[in-house]
């Protein structure tokens, strides 16, 4: 089924996709025949998006694409088809700009391959994936947490999630992606750290003061909290049992 299309409604429920993760000029790697571009108007932060598929070149290398080209990289169920997913993911990190994001969906081995390798649901799958396991039934298994760690200091892990909201665990072995609702996936989102963040070891607050209007409201938050604390200095919290009706 069309896994990108299935994901749209759940992504619209998380404002970060529209305001932070899918913003600017991006590339959809392996997007055919279900590209993110057909839903562009639902993510108004996207200014442009290129669908990169086999005719554009090897997604593992992306030859001819300069470093720091895209504001975001999106890929739905492509990484499992690469010979070397670690090399491919490193390439995707290379082509995204500092501060940009990479949004990747891949099949979860237990939900999709379901204990059988080579995959009987998709013969072109070269690897299986789990978020992390001490032991896997699959001889081709890759732990996502290990994969992300291999990217080094420039990769800030923003999110790693098993996508199984519509998956039915009570069914026997069956390719549930054939249904119009079930996703059998892992989704991870990483942000490319700028050099300054790598140097200091984190993403720290800005030292630039906001506008006067913003300072008025943020300072009022602090003043309100101080006033509330002062009004309760006579005793410990959660001990006042006086009647509510007076």
Order of alpha helices (4+ residues) and beta strands (2+ residues): alpha-beta-beta-beta-alpha-beta-beta-beta-alpha-beta-beta-alpha-alpha
